[in-house]
Amino acid sequence: MDRLPFSKLQGTGNDFVIVDNRENIFEAFCKGIPEREAVKRICSRRTGVGADGLILIETSNIANFRWRFFNSDGSVAEMCGNGARCAARFAKEKGIAPDKMKFETLAGIIEAEVKGRSVKVKLSKPKDLKQNIKVCGLTGHFINTGVPHFVVFADRVDLVNVKELGRKIRNDELFKPNGTNVNFAEVRLDRILVRTYERGVEDETLACGTGSVASALIAAKVFNLSSPVTVETRSGERLKVYFDEDFEEVFLEGETVYVYEGELRRELLDG
């Protein structure tokens, strides 16, 4: 197979290559090339499509579909909030799932509702909350919102060297072997501002859905914020995080953009 149809979607600046892989066309396209290497080449911003991650939509026996999510470095991630919103939009547009849907992830079953460009997803129950942890000289808070996140509050997030500090914390001994995502949050009267260093991308991204959720939940704990919390991402776009008192039910809502559709040629992988 020398061509692979794909779509490009983004949510608050987090962008993804999405492939309808219900007939295993991705495996046929990548034949002879390790899956991780193929994903890296496709997601490369200079020589490929360019994306924060790649999503394969596959068949499921217990939900509307199953996804497989890859970071841009080819590693597998359990969950991605904005990726989940984009996957739901894609599935609705392609007739794979109705407006209200469920899909399988490594973090559990995710529920989603698509209303035009807006998508609201119900995430798996957060776990492993640990407050007031000292890492790299900074005090922060840990929570797993599908993937692990360490949240540090700052007076001015625009002054934080996210790439340098984020990399140090992400690779700290405390979080080995898998590492953690790192969020820097600033609490304002009407919203919180969040900047995120994402493992697997190994850089700051314009937005992170699970990071926005982690920051909102930790802010609710530390600063007694009530639901919903508005999160302003690095892209300037905003997400809303809904939750109950015990974090039993947590939702992430925001806009998505269906950017374009195209075809990848096999020579991308053969070069």
N, C-alpha and C positions, 0 to 999 in steps of 0.2 A: 504494500500500500504506500503510494508516494505522496498522497495529499491527506491532510487532516482538517476537517471543518472545526472551527472554534468560534467562541464569542468572547468579547472583552466587556466586562462590567466593572463598575466602581461604586463604592459606597463611602462617602465623606473623604475621598482621596485614596482609600485603600483599593487597589485595582487587582483584577483577577482574570486569568485565562480560564474559560469554562468549556468543557467538552462533554457532549452527550455520549457517554461510553457504555450505553446499555447493550451494544453489540460488540464490545471489546475492540473498537477500532483504534484506541490508543495503543494497545499492546501490539497490534498489527503494524501500526505506523512506526513504533519504536523498535521493531524486531532487530535483535543483534546489538542494541544499545542499552546499557543499564538504565533503568527507569529514572534513577536519581540524576544521572548525567543528562538525560533527555529533558527533564524538568528544568534543570539549571540553564540549559541552552535556550529553551523556549522563553523563560522568564528574564533572560539577560536584557538589560535596557539598551545596550549598545549594539548587540548583534542578533537579538531575538525580538519577540513581541514586546517584552518589557512588562513585568507584573510583580506584585508582592507575593503572589501565590498562584498555584494551578489547582483547579477543582475538576474531578471526574464525577459525573453523575451516572450512577449505576442502578441496576435493579435491586429490589428488596422484597423479602417475603413478609416483612412485618410493618412496613411503612410505605409511603408513596414512592420513595427512592432511597438509595444509600449514596453517600458521598465519600470520596477519598480526597483528602486535602494535603497538598504539599506546599511547604514554604519555598521561597525562591532559590534556596540553596539545595533543594531536592529532598530535604528532610520531611518526614511525615509529622503533621501536627494533629492533636486530638480534636481541636476546635478552633474556630475563628469567627468572631461575632459578625463582622462586616462581610466576611466570606459567606456566612450562613444567610445573611440577608440577600446577597447577590445571587446565591444558588437558588433561593426560593423564587426570586424574580425570574431567573432563567427558566426554572421548571414550570412556572406559570405561563410564561410567554410561549414555551415550546409545547404546551399541552401535556406535560408529563405529570403535573399535579394541579389540583384545583386551588382556589384562592386561599383556603385554609388547608394546611398540609402538615405532614410529619415526615421527618427523614432521619436516617441512621447516621450517627457519627461515632467516633471512638470515645467521645465523652457521653454518649447516650443518645436517646431519642430527642430530637429538637422539633418543637412546634413552631409554625410560622403562619403569618397571615399577610397576604399581599393586597394592597389597596392602591392600584395605579403604580406610581413610582415609590410610594412609601411601603416599607416592609417592617413588620414587628415580629420579633422572634422571642420565644420563651426558651431560656437557656436551662441547662441542667443545674441542679442545686449546687451553689458554691460550697466549697469545703476547705478544710485545713487553715482556717483563719488564725493568724498569730499576730498579735499587736506588739508594737514597741520593740522591734528587733534592731540591733545595731550591726550594720554592714558597711565596710569601707569608711568608717567614721561618721556615717549618717544613720539616723534613726528612722525606720520605716515600718511598714506593715505588710504581711503576706496573706494572700488569699488565692485559691484556685477557682477560677470562673470557667472551667473547661480546660484551661491551660494555666500554668502558674504565673502569678504576677506579684511583684514587689512594688509597693507604692510609697513614694517619698513626697511629703508636702514641702512647698517652697513659697517664699513671699513673692518671687517673680520668676515664673517658669521661662520667660523669654531670656533670662540671663543664665540659665542652666546649660552647661555643656553636656547635652544629652548623649551624644555619641561616646564621649570619653568616660563619663561617669556610668552610663548605662552598660558599657562593655565590661567595666570593672566589676560591677555588681552582678551582672549576668553570669560571669565566670567565677564568682566567689566560691570558696570551698563549701559554704553553707548550702549552696544549691546544686552541687555536683551529685550525679554525673550529668543530668539533663539540662541544668541551667534554668534561668527564669527570664521572663519578660520584665522590663523595668519601666515604671510610670512615674513621672514628675507632675504633681498636681498643685494648682493654685486655686484656693477657694475664694469666690467673690459672692456678692449679695444674691445675684440672680442665676449664677451658674458656676461650674468649675472649669478651669482650663487644664487640659491634659496633653502632655507630650510623652511619647512612648518609644523606647528602644526595644525592638522586636528580635528575639532569638530566631534564627532561621533566615531572617533577612540580614541580621547583624548590622543594623543601622537604625536611625530614627525613621519612622514612617509618618505619612501625613495623618493617619488615624489608626486606631486599633479598637475594635468593638469590645473584645473581652477585657482590654485594658481600660476602656471607658467605664465598663461595668464595675471592674475591680476598684477603680478610683472612686466611683460614685458610692459604692457600698462602704468602703473604708471611710470616706468623708462623712457618710451618714452616721457611722459609729463614733468617729472622733469629734465631729462638729454638730452632731444631733440634727442632721438634715433630714427632711421628710421627702417621701416619694411624690412625684417624680423629680429626679435630679437632671438638670440640663447640663450636658457636657459639650464644651467647645473644643474641637480637635485642632491639631496643627494646621489643617487645611482651612480653618475658619468656619467650616460647616459644623452643624450641631446635631447631637444625638440626645435621645431621652431614655433614661433608665428608670424603670418602675420596679418596685419591690415591696414586699410586706415586712413586718417587723422582724421576723425570724429568718428572712432571706430564703423562705421555702419556695417562693415563686418570684422569679426575676425575669424581666423583659427588657429587650433593647429595641428601640424604634428609630428609624431615620429614612432619609431618601436614598434611592439608588439611581444609577444612570446606566442604561444599556448603550454602551459606546459604539460598538460596531461588530460585524461578523466578518470572518475571513477564512482563508485556507492556509495552513502551513505546508511547506514543501519539504520532502524528505532530505533535500540537500542541506537543510539547516543542521541536521544531525550527522550528516556524513562528512562535514567539513573538518 
